[in-house]
Structure formats: structure tokens, C-alpha cells
Amino acid sequence: MQSPKYTARAHTNIALIKYWGKLDQDLIIPMNSSLSLTLDKFYTDTSVFFDSTLKQDIFRLNNKGSSSLKVTHFMKVLREKTGETRFAMINSENHVPSAAGLASSASAFAALALAASRAAGLVLDSRSLSRLARRGSGSATRSIYGGFVEWQQGSDDATSYAVPFEENVAWDLSMIAVVISAKQKKISSSVGMQRVVATSPYYSAWRKTAAQDLAAMKKAIKKRDFRQVGTIAEENAMKMHALNASAHPHFSYFEPASLQVMKIVADLRSNGIFCYYTLDAGPNVKIICQNKDIQTILAALAPSFSQERLVVAGPGPGVKLIDKP
Ligand code: PMV
């Protein structure tokens, strides 16, 4: 017996205030609250149905058979929560308009949470969906909503979820994603953050300043103070990467080309073009800028990066069903 098939679309998000460290590994309760911008250009479409003839979950990514321990674990959690006993057929497609490398677990688990819960017969409100997506990947907690989103850390499964901070962003704000490498990262975000929490002597300072950065970021967004938003985001990202440099053994996600982009951005800024960078658990750089400066920034990057490695994105929407029975 087969369940009805549901298909959901979720967009990825980039954190302006980073989540970096777990209080609870299994429930994925973070050590600090975070804030992100959901982007329009990068998204995942996922369809799910349950089938009593399946002997295990089947996961296909971009039309190829795939396997993921995180997906297997997530589906186990979902079955426990919904009472569904059958295994599922899961088809996922990442839409990344470039040489890849920007597909993310945020869009993947937000789309899977909506499609799988509906296929299991459960209609969840946004808060419950955010809590469910969190069990797949921390950053997915925020991809339930569009625009600026805050993930309130909470202290347990019931209290850790995202809330919209500003869903429909009417502001001329963009992110230019510079694709440095599409390769799988050597140190996953999970392993990286766990090592930092266990060994960085600066971790308690991170928790304190992340809370201050978040409060200042919310004020700056409300005031539409672009330079302040950019400055806080860049400094917060550098604090996160400084934790990695202070871990034991220390590690870094930067590649030489990441540093090159960071220098181009700093040079543009000293010439009066206000733009700022942020990096996650990988070498790709995202440049936060205003629409009027996009062409100047692209021109400064053009000698070193081909056009298909530069993707301009704007604020994007929250998760939604795109196909249902
Ligand atoms: O939840 P994950 O495994 O995608 O980890 C996300 C970690 C960062 O992207 C570095 C920060 C963030 O808040 O998205």
C-alpha cells in the first residue's frame, strides 16, 4: 500500500549571525541563537511517499541513487513522531544555478520535513515544522520561513525553533555567492562545531558575543542600516572562523581563493563601495551588498572568477508544497 505523494520546495539560507556549536547532539539544540536570510536562487524540491513493499528508505538525489546517514536518521525520527511504519521513496533535486557547491542541508531538510510529514498524514504548523526540520540539520530550522529568520536556541526539543523576523524583505539587499569549490568539505559542520565546543579556549567568549551580535543585528535590520548589518555579519563570521583556528587540532575552511575574495571586498570598501563577506563551513564566499553596487563588485571579481562562479541572489520565500495529490 502506498501513501499519497507530496512534493515540497525549500530555499537555502545564509546566516548573518552563525550557529556554531550544539548543546544536544541528537536533538540539535544549539549553543547560541542565530539569524539568517533565506535566498531566492538556491532551492531543493523533494517528493516523498510511503510504500509498504519497501524494505528500506530509498533516497534519490538529482536522479541518481544516493545514500545519506543524515536522511536515514531523519526518517527514523519522523516515523517515531508520526507513527508511520512504512519506508519511504524520497526524490530530491537541488537547483543551484552554477557549477554547484552551494547546495545545502538547510533547503534539503526543510523540504524533506514538509513533504515527509504530509505524506505520513500529518499537517504541522510552521513552528512544529521548524522543530522537525531541526532534527535533520540545524540550519534547516530557519529555511521554513522566507526573508530574515531568527532561530531561537531554546533549551529542549519543544523550545528550540525558528521565528520569522521579517518575512517579506522590501529592501535592496543582495548576496553574491562566489563559488570557490564544489568539492565535499573535509570537515563537516557537525565535526567542526563539536571539536570547537570541546577544545577552543574562546568558546565561552563566542557564546557571549554571538548574543550581543544578534541583538545588534536585529536593531540594524529594523533601522535599515546597511553598513551596520554588513559589519556585524562579517565580524560574526570571522569570530566563528577564529574558533576553528583556535581548536585542537586547529582547522580552516578557507582556500587561497577565499582569502582573495575577502581582500577584493576589503579593497572595494576602502574605495567607498560598501560590501561585506561571510563564509560558512566551506570555502565559498557570500558578499552582502546593495543592488546599486552589484555591477561594480562583479567587475572587480571578473578578472579572477568566471561568470558561472558568480551567482547574485536576493531574499527568498519559505517552504511550500508545490505538488500534492
Ligand atoms: O546545520 P548545518 O550542519 O548546516 O550547520 C550550519 C553551520 C553554518 O552554516 C556554518 C552556520 C549557520 O548558522 O548556518
py3Dmol code that shows the C-alpha trace and the ligand (Angstrom):
import py3Dmol

protein = """\
ATOM      1  CA  MET A   1       0.000   0.000   0.000  1.00  0.00           C
ATOM      2  CA  GLN A   2       1.243   3.421  -0.987  1.00  0.00           C
ATOM      3  CA  SER A   3       0.612   6.768   0.706  1.00  0.00           C
ATOM      4  CA  PRO A   4      -0.190   9.851  -1.377  1.00  0.00           C
ATOM      5  CA  LYS A   5       2.893  11.636  -2.763  1.00  0.00           C
ATOM      6  CA  TYR A   6       3.740  15.181  -1.658  1.00  0.00           C
ATOM      7  CA  THR A   7       6.397  17.489  -3.128  1.00  0.00           C
ATOM      8  CA  ALA A   8       7.848  20.459  -1.242  1.00  0.00           C
ATOM      9  CA  ARG A   9      10.220  23.266  -2.228  1.00  0.00           C
ATOM     10  CA  ALA A  10      12.546  24.932   0.303  1.00  0.00           C
ATOM     11  CA  HIS A  11      15.163  27.617  -0.261  1.00  0.00           C
ATOM     12  CA  THR A  12      18.541  27.699   1.371  1.00  0.00           C
ATOM     13  CA  ASN A  13      19.542  30.380   3.855  1.00  0.00           C
ATOM     14  CA  ILE A  14      22.794  32.113   4.772  1.00  0.00           C
ATOM     15  CA  ALA A  15      23.365  33.012   8.406  1.00  0.00           C
ATOM     16  CA  LEU A  16      24.293  36.605   9.205  1.00  0.00           C
ATOM     17  CA  ILE A  17      24.722  35.524  12.838  1.00  0.00           C
ATOM     18  CA  LYS A  18      26.078  31.969  12.778  1.00  0.00           C
ATOM     19  CA  TYR A  19      25.016  28.857  14.640  1.00  0.00           C
ATOM     20  CA  TRP A  20      28.247  27.117  15.650  1.00  0.00           C
ATOM     21  CA  GLY A  21      28.025  24.511  18.412  1.00  0.00           C
ATOM     22  CA  LYS A  22      25.447  22.078  19.813  1.00  0.00           C
ATOM     23  CA  LEU A  23      24.183  21.798  23.355  1.00  0.00           C
ATOM     24  CA  ASP A  24      22.479  18.492  22.466  1.00  0.00           C
ATOM     25  CA  GLN A  25      23.898  16.424  19.594  1.00  0.00           C
ATOM     26  CA  ASP A  26      20.843  14.252  18.968  1.00  0.00           C
ATOM     27  CA  LEU A  27      18.106  16.867  19.300  1.00  0.00           C
ATOM     28  CA  ILE A  28      20.316  19.524  17.649  1.00  0.00           C
ATOM     29  CA  ILE A  29      19.803  22.214  20.282  1.00  0.00           C
ATOM     30  CA  PRO A  30      22.281  24.995  19.508  1.00  0.00           C
ATOM     31  CA  MET A  31      24.631  26.774  21.912  1.00  0.00           C
ATOM     32  CA  ASN A  32      23.522  30.163  20.577  1.00  0.00           C
ATOM     33  CA  SER A  33      20.636  31.761  18.704  1.00  0.00           C
ATOM     34  CA  SER A  34      21.260  32.696  15.059  1.00  0.00           C
ATOM     35  CA  LEU A  35      19.761  34.833  12.288  1.00  0.00           C
ATOM     36  CA  SER A  36      19.719  34.251   8.544  1.00  0.00           C
ATOM     37  CA  LEU A  37      18.470  35.469   5.197  1.00  0.00           C
ATOM     38  CA  THR A  38      16.614  32.949   3.017  1.00  0.00           C
ATOM     39  CA  LEU A  39      17.792  33.227  -0.618  1.00  0.00           C
ATOM     40  CA  ASP A  40      15.764  33.027  -3.836  1.00  0.00           C
ATOM     41  CA  LYS A  41      18.318  31.360  -6.142  1.00  0.00           C
ATOM     42  CA  PHE A  42      19.139  28.110  -4.365  1.00  0.00           C
ATOM     43  CA  TYR A  43      16.431  25.598  -3.536  1.00  0.00           C
ATOM     44  CA  THR A  44      15.623  21.918  -3.182  1.00  0.00           C
ATOM     45  CA  ASP A  45      12.492  20.124  -4.439  1.00  0.00           C
ATOM     46  CA  THR A  46      11.736  16.895  -2.606  1.00  0.00           C
ATOM     47  CA  SER A  47       8.921  14.406  -3.116  1.00  0.00           C
ATOM     48  CA  VAL A  48       8.036  11.657  -0.664  1.00  0.00           C
ATOM     49  CA  PHE A  49       5.612   8.758  -0.487  1.00  0.00           C
ATOM     50  CA  PHE A  50       5.498   5.768   1.854  1.00  0.00           C
ATOM     51  CA  ASP A  51       5.193   2.265   0.443  1.00  0.00           C
ATOM     52  CA  SER A  52       4.571  -0.925   2.436  1.00  0.00           C
ATOM     53  CA  THR A  53       6.505  -3.035  -0.113  1.00  0.00           C
ATOM     54  CA  LEU A  54       9.809  -1.189   0.545  1.00  0.00           C
ATOM     55  CA  LYS A  55      12.382  -2.895   2.782  1.00  0.00           C
ATOM     56  CA  GLN A  56      14.221   0.367   3.494  1.00  0.00           C
ATOM     57  CA  ASP A  57      14.020   4.066   2.646  1.00  0.00           C
ATOM     58  CA  ILE A  58      15.125   4.796  -0.908  1.00  0.00           C
ATOM     59  CA  PHE A  59      16.795   8.165  -1.456  1.00  0.00           C
ATOM     60  CA  ARG A  60      17.474   9.570  -4.920  1.00  0.00           C
ATOM     61  CA  LEU A  61      19.362  12.846  -5.340  1.00  0.00           C
ATOM     62  CA  ASN A  62      19.347  14.639  -8.716  1.00  0.00           C
ATOM     63  CA  ASN A  63      18.004  11.470 -10.382  1.00  0.00           C
ATOM     64  CA  LYS A  64      20.727   9.205  -9.031  1.00  0.00           C
ATOM     65  CA  GLY A  65      20.556   6.622  -6.256  1.00  0.00           C
ATOM     66  CA  SER A  66      22.168   8.077  -3.158  1.00  0.00           C
ATOM     67  CA  SER A  67      22.682   7.280   0.497  1.00  0.00           C
ATOM     68  CA  SER A  68      22.851   9.627   3.439  1.00  0.00           C
ATOM     69  CA  LEU A  69      23.136   8.715   7.106  1.00  0.00           C
ATOM     70  CA  LYS A  70      21.519  12.053   7.957  1.00  0.00           C
ATOM     71  CA  VAL A  71      18.463  11.254   5.788  1.00  0.00           C
ATOM     72  CA  THR A  72      18.210   7.725   7.251  1.00  0.00           C
ATOM     73  CA  HIS A  73      18.365   9.145  10.780  1.00  0.00           C
ATOM     74  CA  PHE A  74      15.828  11.878   9.973  1.00  0.00           C
ATOM     75  CA  MET A  75      13.323   9.360   8.550  1.00  0.00           C
ATOM     76  CA  LYS A  76      13.657   7.263  11.716  1.00  0.00           C
ATOM     77  CA  VAL A  77      12.825  10.337  13.816  1.00  0.00           C
ATOM     78  CA  LEU A  78       9.904  11.177  11.513  1.00  0.00           C
ATOM     79  CA  ARG A  79       8.433   7.659  11.808  1.00  0.00           C
ATOM     80  CA  GLU A  80       8.708   7.821  15.602  1.00  0.00           C
ATOM     81  CA  LYS A  81       6.895  11.180  15.646  1.00  0.00           C
ATOM     82  CA  THR A  82       4.143  10.305  13.176  1.00  0.00           C
ATOM     83  CA  GLY A  83       3.525   6.629  13.915  1.00  0.00           C
ATOM     84  CA  GLU A  84       4.142   5.854  10.221  1.00  0.00           C
ATOM     85  CA  THR A  85       5.583   2.341   9.916  1.00  0.00           C
ATOM     86  CA  ARG A  86       6.280   2.091   6.174  1.00  0.00           C
ATOM     87  CA  PHE A  87       9.551   3.004   4.457  1.00  0.00           C
ATOM     88  CA  ALA A  88       9.648   5.898   2.004  1.00  0.00           C
ATOM     89  CA  MET A  89      10.626   6.696  -1.553  1.00  0.00           C
ATOM     90  CA  ILE A  90      12.389  10.087  -1.458  1.00  0.00           C
ATOM     91  CA  ASN A  91      13.328  12.032  -4.579  1.00  0.00           C
ATOM     92  CA  SER A  92      15.338  15.222  -4.161  1.00  0.00           C
ATOM     93  CA  GLU A  93      16.516  17.711  -6.715  1.00  0.00           C
ATOM     94  CA  ASN A  94      18.905  20.550  -5.912  1.00  0.00           C
ATOM     95  CA  HIS A  95      18.520  23.686  -8.005  1.00  0.00           C
ATOM     96  CA  VAL A  96      21.783  25.539  -8.000  1.00  0.00           C
ATOM     97  CA  PRO A  97      22.288  27.842 -10.999  1.00  0.00           C
ATOM     98  CA  SER A  98      26.032  27.345 -11.362  1.00  0.00           C
ATOM     99  CA  ALA A  99      28.929  24.945 -11.055  1.00  0.00           C
ATOM    100  CA  ALA A 100      27.318  23.703  -7.785  1.00  0.00           C
ATOM    101  CA  GLY A 101      28.950  23.755  -4.384  1.00  0.00           C
ATOM    102  CA  LEU A 102      26.133  25.773  -2.865  1.00  0.00           C
ATOM    103  CA  ALA A 103      23.573  23.037  -2.326  1.00  0.00           C
ATOM    104  CA  SER A 104      22.808  22.937   1.334  1.00  0.00           C
ATOM    105  CA  SER A 105      21.401  20.775   4.051  1.00  0.00           C
ATOM    106  CA  ALA A 106      19.190  23.724   5.055  1.00  0.00           C
ATOM    107  CA  SER A 107      16.963  23.546   1.972  1.00  0.00           C
ATOM    108  CA  ALA A 108      17.242  19.738   1.865  1.00  0.00           C
ATOM    109  CA  PHE A 109      15.851  19.058   5.346  1.00  0.00           C
ATOM    110  CA  ALA A 110      13.267  21.857   5.275  1.00  0.00           C
ATOM    111  CA  ALA A 111      11.794  20.386   2.065  1.00  0.00           C
ATOM    112  CA  LEU A 112      12.026  16.818   3.401  1.00  0.00           C
ATOM    113  CA  ALA A 113      10.317  17.783   6.684  1.00  0.00           C
ATOM    114  CA  LEU A 114       7.296  19.238   4.867  1.00  0.00           C
ATOM    115  CA  ALA A 115       6.962  16.554   2.155  1.00  0.00           C
ATOM    116  CA  ALA A 116       7.517  13.606   4.521  1.00  0.00           C
ATOM    117  CA  SER A 117       5.238  14.844   7.312  1.00  0.00           C
ATOM    118  CA  ARG A 118       2.394  15.417   4.822  1.00  0.00           C
ATOM    119  CA  ALA A 119       2.929  12.027   3.168  1.00  0.00           C
ATOM    120  CA  ALA A 120       2.700  10.496   6.668  1.00  0.00           C
ATOM    121  CA  GLY A 121      -0.689  12.194   7.071  1.00  0.00           C
ATOM    122  CA  LEU A 122       0.412  14.975   9.438  1.00  0.00           C
ATOM    123  CA  VAL A 123      -0.369  18.667   8.871  1.00  0.00           C
ATOM    124  CA  LEU A 124       2.098  20.603  11.029  1.00  0.00           C
ATOM    125  CA  ASP A 125       2.085  24.321  11.803  1.00  0.00           C
ATOM    126  CA  SER A 126       5.233  26.292  10.908  1.00  0.00           C
ATOM    127  CA  ARG A 127       6.693  26.091  14.407  1.00  0.00           C
ATOM    128  CA  SER A 128       6.335  22.295  14.573  1.00  0.00           C
ATOM    129  CA  LEU A 129       7.757  22.028  11.062  1.00  0.00           C
ATOM    130  CA  SER A 130      10.745  24.135  12.092  1.00  0.00           C
ATOM    131  CA  ARG A 131      11.321  21.852  15.101  1.00  0.00           C
ATOM    132  CA  LEU A 132      11.080  18.797  12.855  1.00  0.00           C
ATOM    133  CA  ALA A 133      13.482  20.212  10.213  1.00  0.00           C
ATOM    134  CA  ARG A 134      15.925  20.919  13.070  1.00  0.00           C
ATOM    135  CA  ARG A 135      16.286  17.167  13.652  1.00  0.00           C
ATOM    136  CA  GLY A 136      17.791  16.847  10.143  1.00  0.00           C
ATOM    137  CA  SER A 137      20.136  19.792  10.214  1.00  0.00           C
ATOM    138  CA  GLY A 138      20.409  22.896  12.385  1.00  0.00           C
ATOM    139  CA  SER A 139      20.361  25.411   9.546  1.00  0.00           C
ATOM    140  CA  ALA A 140      17.171  23.762   8.144  1.00  0.00           C
ATOM    141  CA  THR A 141      15.301  25.044  11.218  1.00  0.00           C
ATOM    142  CA  ARG A 142      15.423  28.524   9.623  1.00  0.00           C
ATOM    143  CA  SER A 143      14.557  27.565   5.999  1.00  0.00           C
ATOM    144  CA  ILE A 144      10.879  27.059   6.937  1.00  0.00           C
ATOM    145  CA  TYR A 145      10.475  30.837   6.625  1.00  0.00           C
ATOM    146  CA  GLY A 146      11.394  33.395   3.988  1.00  0.00           C
ATOM    147  CA  GLY A 147      13.378  36.607   4.471  1.00  0.00           C
ATOM    148  CA  PHE A 148      15.158  37.337   7.751  1.00  0.00           C
ATOM    149  CA  VAL A 149      14.672  34.478  10.209  1.00  0.00           C
ATOM    150  CA  GLU A 150      15.766  34.018  13.805  1.00  0.00           C
ATOM    151  CA  TRP A 151      16.421  30.579  15.284  1.00  0.00           C
ATOM    152  CA  GLN A 152      15.750  30.948  18.996  1.00  0.00           C
ATOM    153  CA  GLN A 153      18.066  28.464  20.662  1.00  0.00           C
ATOM    154  CA  GLY A 154      15.691  27.335  23.414  1.00  0.00           C
ATOM    155  CA  SER A 155      16.807  24.585  25.768  1.00  0.00           C
ATOM    156  CA  ASP A 156      14.982  21.462  24.575  1.00  0.00           C
ATOM    157  CA  ASP A 157      13.004  19.972  21.675  1.00  0.00           C
ATOM    158  CA  ALA A 158       9.881  21.994  22.464  1.00  0.00           C
ATOM    159  CA  THR A 159      11.573  25.383  22.812  1.00  0.00           C
ATOM    160  CA  SER A 160      14.189  25.394  20.022  1.00  0.00           C
ATOM    161  CA  TYR A 161      12.673  26.672  16.753  1.00  0.00           C
ATOM    162  CA  ALA A 162      12.836  29.484  14.225  1.00  0.00           C
ATOM    163  CA  VAL A 163      10.576  32.527  14.050  1.00  0.00           C
ATOM    164  CA  PRO A 164      10.224  34.955  11.174  1.00  0.00           C
ATOM    165  CA  PHE A 165      11.987  38.247  11.865  1.00  0.00           C
ATOM    166  CA  GLU A 166      10.949  39.917   8.606  1.00  0.00           C
ATOM    167  CA  GLU A 167       9.352  37.564   6.079  1.00  0.00           C
ATOM    168  CA  ASN A 168       8.845  39.847   3.101  1.00  0.00           C
ATOM    169  CA  VAL A 169      12.021  41.835   2.807  1.00  0.00           C
ATOM    170  CA  ALA A 170      11.361  45.103   0.999  1.00  0.00           C
ATOM    171  CA  TRP A 171      14.976  46.232   0.980  1.00  0.00           C
ATOM    172  CA  ASP A 172      17.543  46.482  -1.806  1.00  0.00           C
ATOM    173  CA  LEU A 173      19.832  43.819  -0.397  1.00  0.00           C
ATOM    174  CA  SER A 174      21.658  41.072  -2.295  1.00  0.00           C
ATOM    175  CA  MET A 175      24.190  38.332  -1.788  1.00  0.00           C
ATOM    176  CA  ILE A 176      26.751  37.486  -4.437  1.00  0.00           C
ATOM    177  CA  ALA A 177      27.837  33.884  -3.965  1.00  0.00           C
ATOM    178  CA  VAL A 178      31.382  33.250  -5.186  1.00  0.00           C
ATOM    179  CA  VAL A 179      31.822  29.542  -5.914  1.00  0.00           C
ATOM    180  CA  ILE A 180      35.379  28.637  -4.923  1.00  0.00           C
ATOM    181  CA  SER A 181      34.999  24.880  -4.772  1.00  0.00           C
ATOM    182  CA  ALA A 182      32.180  22.411  -5.312  1.00  0.00           C
ATOM    183  CA  LYS A 183      34.021  19.605  -3.510  1.00  0.00           C
ATOM    184  CA  GLN A 184      32.694  17.940  -0.382  1.00  0.00           C
ATOM    185  CA  LYS A 185      34.128  19.693   2.659  1.00  0.00           C
ATOM    186  CA  LYS A 186      36.859  17.784   4.520  1.00  0.00           C
ATOM    187  CA  ILE A 187      35.489  18.613   7.964  1.00  0.00           C
ATOM    188  CA  SER A 188      31.689  18.512   8.150  1.00  0.00           C
ATOM    189  CA  SER A 189      29.916  21.264  10.073  1.00  0.00           C
ATOM    190  CA  SER A 190      28.961  18.687  12.724  1.00  0.00           C
ATOM    191  CA  VAL A 191      32.526  17.543  13.301  1.00  0.00           C
ATOM    192  CA  GLY A 192      33.879  21.108  13.113  1.00  0.00           C
ATOM    193  CA  MET A 193      31.499  22.552  15.662  1.00  0.00           C
ATOM    194  CA  GLN A 194      31.856  19.604  18.024  1.00  0.00           C
ATOM    195  CA  ARG A 195      35.640  19.979  18.032  1.00  0.00           C
ATOM    196  CA  VAL A 196      35.385  23.720  18.659  1.00  0.00           C
ATOM    197  CA  VAL A 197      32.996  23.297  21.604  1.00  0.00           C
ATOM    198  CA  ALA A 198      35.273  20.647  23.127  1.00  0.00           C
ATOM    199  CA  THR A 199      38.637  22.354  22.620  1.00  0.00           C
ATOM    200  CA  SER A 200      38.566  26.075  21.775  1.00  0.00           C
ATOM    201  CA  PRO A 201      39.578  28.209  24.761  1.00  0.00           C
ATOM    202  CA  TYR A 202      37.494  31.018  23.252  1.00  0.00           C
ATOM    203  CA  TYR A 203      34.172  29.186  23.114  1.00  0.00           C
ATOM    204  CA  SER A 204      32.577  30.937  26.100  1.00  0.00           C
ATOM    205  CA  ALA A 205      33.519  34.313  24.564  1.00  0.00           C
ATOM    206  CA  TRP A 206      31.789  33.230  21.327  1.00  0.00           C
ATOM    207  CA  ARG A 207      28.528  32.476  23.131  1.00  0.00           C
ATOM    208  CA  LYS A 208      28.576  35.834  24.842  1.00  0.00           C
ATOM    209  CA  THR A 209      29.420  37.904  21.769  1.00  0.00           C
ATOM    210  CA  ALA A 210      27.057  35.935  19.492  1.00  0.00           C
ATOM    211  CA  ALA A 211      24.162  37.008  21.740  1.00  0.00           C
ATOM    212  CA  GLN A 212      25.350  40.634  21.595  1.00  0.00           C
ATOM    213  CA  ASP A 213      25.821  40.425  17.798  1.00  0.00           C
ATOM    214  CA  LEU A 214      22.298  39.062  17.384  1.00  0.00           C
ATOM    215  CA  ALA A 215      20.728  41.894  19.385  1.00  0.00           C
ATOM    216  CA  ALA A 216      22.742  44.496  17.432  1.00  0.00           C
ATOM    217  CA  MET A 217      21.879  42.831  14.096  1.00  0.00           C
ATOM    218  CA  LYS A 218      18.145  42.927  14.816  1.00  0.00           C
ATOM    219  CA  LYS A 219      18.375  46.641  15.619  1.00  0.00           C
ATOM    220  CA  ALA A 220      20.410  47.350  12.461  1.00  0.00           C
ATOM    221  CA  ILE A 221      17.898  45.484  10.223  1.00  0.00           C
ATOM    222  CA  LYS A 222      14.991  47.367  11.781  1.00  0.00           C
ATOM    223  CA  LYS A 223      16.801  50.685  11.238  1.00  0.00           C
ATOM    224  CA  ARG A 224      17.690  49.696   7.641  1.00  0.00           C
ATOM    225  CA  ASP A 225      21.326  50.454   8.486  1.00  0.00           C
ATOM    226  CA  PHE A 226      23.045  48.501   5.701  1.00  0.00           C
ATOM    227  CA  ARG A 227      26.642  49.219   6.775  1.00  0.00           C
ATOM    228  CA  GLN A 228      25.896  48.118  10.296  1.00  0.00           C
ATOM    229  CA  VAL A 229      24.243  44.882   9.069  1.00  0.00           C
ATOM    230  CA  GLY A 230      27.265  44.130   6.866  1.00  0.00           C
ATOM    231  CA  THR A 231      29.837  44.962   9.530  1.00  0.00           C
ATOM    232  CA  ILE A 232      28.174  42.821  12.214  1.00  0.00           C
ATOM    233  CA  ALA A 233      27.709  39.883   9.789  1.00  0.00           C
ATOM    234  CA  GLU A 234      31.339  39.974   8.622  1.00  0.00           C
ATOM    235  CA  GLU A 235      32.730  40.247  12.145  1.00  0.00           C
ATOM    236  CA  ASN A 236      30.455  37.471  13.427  1.00  0.00           C
ATOM    237  CA  ALA A 237      31.608  35.159  10.615  1.00  0.00           C
ATOM    238  CA  MET A 238      35.258  35.911  11.383  1.00  0.00           C
ATOM    239  CA  LYS A 239      34.701  35.129  15.073  1.00  0.00           C
ATOM    240  CA  MET A 240      33.269  31.751  14.062  1.00  0.00           C
ATOM    241  CA  HIS A 241      36.274  31.015  11.853  1.00  0.00           C
ATOM    242  CA  ALA A 242      38.620  32.200  14.635  1.00  0.00           C
ATOM    243  CA  LEU A 243      37.135  29.427  16.813  1.00  0.00           C
ATOM    244  CA  ASN A 244      38.206  26.903  14.170  1.00  0.00           C
ATOM    245  CA  ALA A 245      41.713  28.349  14.135  1.00  0.00           C
ATOM    246  CA  SER A 246      41.860  28.011  17.936  1.00  0.00           C
ATOM    247  CA  ALA A 247      40.560  24.421  18.142  1.00  0.00           C
ATOM    248  CA  HIS A 248      42.714  21.359  18.805  1.00  0.00           C
ATOM    249  CA  PRO A 249      43.638  20.161  16.245  1.00  0.00           C
ATOM    250  CA  HIS A 250      43.001  23.505  14.519  1.00  0.00           C
ATOM    251  CA  PHE A 251      41.395  23.643  11.077  1.00  0.00           C
ATOM    252  CA  SER A 252      40.203  26.134   8.485  1.00  0.00           C
ATOM    253  CA  TYR A 253      37.579  26.200   5.714  1.00  0.00           C
ATOM    254  CA  PHE A 254      39.401  28.961   3.830  1.00  0.00           C
ATOM    255  CA  GLU A 255      41.103  28.269   0.494  1.00  0.00           C
ATOM    256  CA  PRO A 256      43.592  30.735  -1.049  1.00  0.00           C
ATOM    257  CA  ALA A 257      40.807  31.934  -3.379  1.00  0.00           C
ATOM    258  CA  SER A 258      38.525  32.629  -0.356  1.00  0.00           C
ATOM    259  CA  LEU A 259      41.177  34.996   1.022  1.00  0.00           C
ATOM    260  CA  GLN A 260      41.490  36.577  -2.412  1.00  0.00           C
ATOM    261  CA  VAL A 261      37.752  37.397  -2.454  1.00  0.00           C
ATOM    262  CA  MET A 262      37.929  38.716   1.106  1.00  0.00           C
ATOM    263  CA  LYS A 263      40.723  41.096   0.035  1.00  0.00           C
ATOM    264  CA  ILE A 264      38.791  42.261  -3.060  1.00  0.00           C
ATOM    265  CA  VAL A 265      35.822  43.077  -0.794  1.00  0.00           C
ATOM    266  CA  ALA A 266      38.036  44.947   1.708  1.00  0.00           C
ATOM    267  CA  ASP A 267      39.644  46.940  -1.158  1.00  0.00           C
ATOM    268  CA  LEU A 268      36.230  47.818  -2.628  1.00  0.00           C
ATOM    269  CA  ARG A 269      35.185  49.044   0.789  1.00  0.00           C
ATOM    270  CA  SER A 270      38.189  51.313   1.162  1.00  0.00           C
ATOM    271  CA  ASN A 271      37.156  52.780  -2.198  1.00  0.00           C
ATOM    272  CA  GLY A 272      33.665  53.605  -0.931  1.00  0.00           C
ATOM    273  CA  ILE A 273      31.788  50.538  -2.270  1.00  0.00           C
ATOM    274  CA  PHE A 274      30.174  49.168   0.858  1.00  0.00           C
ATOM    275  CA  CYS A 275      30.073  45.385   0.687  1.00  0.00           C
ATOM    276  CA  TYR A 276      30.861  42.685   3.255  1.00  0.00           C
ATOM    277  CA  TYR A 277      31.675  38.960   3.262  1.00  0.00           C
ATOM    278  CA  THR A 278      30.530  35.904   5.156  1.00  0.00           C
ATOM    279  CA  LEU A 279      31.632  32.242   4.944  1.00  0.00           C
ATOM    280  CA  ASP A 280      30.090  29.049   6.323  1.00  0.00           C
ATOM    281  CA  ALA A 281      31.618  25.590   6.783  1.00  0.00           C
ATOM    282  CA  GLY A 282      33.305  25.730   3.376  1.00  0.00           C
ATOM    283  CA  PRO A 283      35.473  27.923   1.132  1.00  0.00           C
ATOM    284  CA  ASN A 284      32.687  29.692  -0.827  1.00  0.00           C
ATOM    285  CA  VAL A 285      32.309  33.389  -0.040  1.00  0.00           C
ATOM    286  CA  LYS A 286      28.991  35.239   0.051  1.00  0.00           C
ATOM    287  CA  ILE A 287      29.186  39.001  -0.446  1.00  0.00           C
ATOM    288  CA  ILE A 288      26.448  41.085   1.172  1.00  0.00           C
ATOM    289  CA  CYS A 289      25.772  44.177  -0.914  1.00  0.00           C
ATOM    290  CA  GLN A 290      23.245  46.721  -2.132  1.00  0.00           C
ATOM    291  CA  ASN A 291      21.736  46.324  -5.596  1.00  0.00           C
ATOM    292  CA  LYS A 292      23.278  49.560  -6.897  1.00  0.00           C
ATOM    293  CA  ASP A 293      26.800  48.127  -6.323  1.00  0.00           C
ATOM    294  CA  ILE A 294      26.302  44.669  -7.881  1.00  0.00           C
ATOM    295  CA  GLN A 295      27.833  45.512 -11.269  1.00  0.00           C
ATOM    296  CA  THR A 296      30.901  47.213  -9.730  1.00  0.00           C
ATOM    297  CA  ILE A 297      31.506  44.208  -7.453  1.00  0.00           C
ATOM    298  CA  LEU A 298      31.074  41.705 -10.298  1.00  0.00           C
ATOM    299  CA  ALA A 299      33.547  43.741 -12.396  1.00  0.00           C
ATOM    300  CA  ALA A 300      36.117  43.631  -9.568  1.00  0.00           C
ATOM    301  CA  LEU A 301      35.736  39.822  -9.333  1.00  0.00           C
ATOM    302  CA  ALA A 302      35.647  39.174 -13.102  1.00  0.00           C
ATOM    303  CA  PRO A 303      39.441  39.008 -13.715  1.00  0.00           C
ATOM    304  CA  SER A 304      39.753  36.145 -11.194  1.00  0.00           C
ATOM    305  CA  PHE A 305      36.366  34.353 -11.343  1.00  0.00           C
ATOM    306  CA  SER A 306      34.415  33.245 -14.408  1.00  0.00           C
ATOM    307  CA  GLN A 307      30.794  34.279 -14.753  1.00  0.00           C
ATOM    308  CA  GLU A 308      29.348  30.882 -13.842  1.00  0.00           C
ATOM    309  CA  ARG A 309      31.139  31.043 -10.468  1.00  0.00           C
ATOM    310  CA  LEU A 310      29.334  34.264  -9.522  1.00  0.00           C
ATOM    311  CA  VAL A 311      25.657  33.988  -8.558  1.00  0.00           C
ATOM    312  CA  VAL A 312      23.616  37.002  -7.497  1.00  0.00           C
ATOM    313  CA  ALA A 313      20.765  36.131  -5.104  1.00  0.00           C
ATOM    314  CA  GLY A 314      18.102  38.126  -3.293  1.00  0.00           C
ATOM    315  CA  PRO A 315      15.737  37.406  -0.395  1.00  0.00           C
ATOM    316  CA  GLY A 316      13.671  34.252  -0.975  1.00  0.00           C
ATOM    317  CA  PRO A 317      10.445  32.622   0.320  1.00  0.00           C
ATOM    318  CA  GLY A 318       9.697  29.985   2.952  1.00  0.00           C
ATOM    319  CA  VAL A 319       8.976  26.278   2.382  1.00  0.00           C
ATOM    320  CA  LYS A 320       5.829  25.319   0.476  1.00  0.00           C
ATOM    321  CA  LEU A 321       4.111  22.381  -1.194  1.00  0.00           C
ATOM    322  CA  ILE A 322       4.449  22.503  -4.978  1.00  0.00           C
ATOM    323  CA  ASP A 323       2.599  19.272  -5.692  1.00  0.00           C
ATOM    324  CA  LYS A 324       0.051  17.258  -3.757  1.00  0.00           C
ATOM    325  CA  PRO A 325      -2.460  14.528  -4.556  1.00  0.00           C
TER     326      PRO A 325
END
"""
ligand_1 = """\
14
PMV
O 23.141 22.822 10.294
P 24.370 22.712 9.482
O 25.046 21.412 9.636
O 24.089 23.102 8.049
O 25.436 23.806 10.055
C 25.362 25.161 9.739
C 26.552 25.889 10.191
C 26.815 27.222 9.483
O 26.337 27.199 8.165
C 28.311 27.440 9.453
C 26.189 28.396 10.244
C 24.711 28.603 10.117
O 24.146 29.160 11.067
O 24.116 28.264 9.082
"""
view = py3Dmol.view(width=600, height=400)
view.addModel(protein, "pdb")
view.setStyle({"model": 0}, {"cartoon": {"style": "trace"}})
view.addModel(ligand_1, "xyz")
view.setStyle({"model": 1}, {"stick": {}})
view.zoomTo()
view.show()
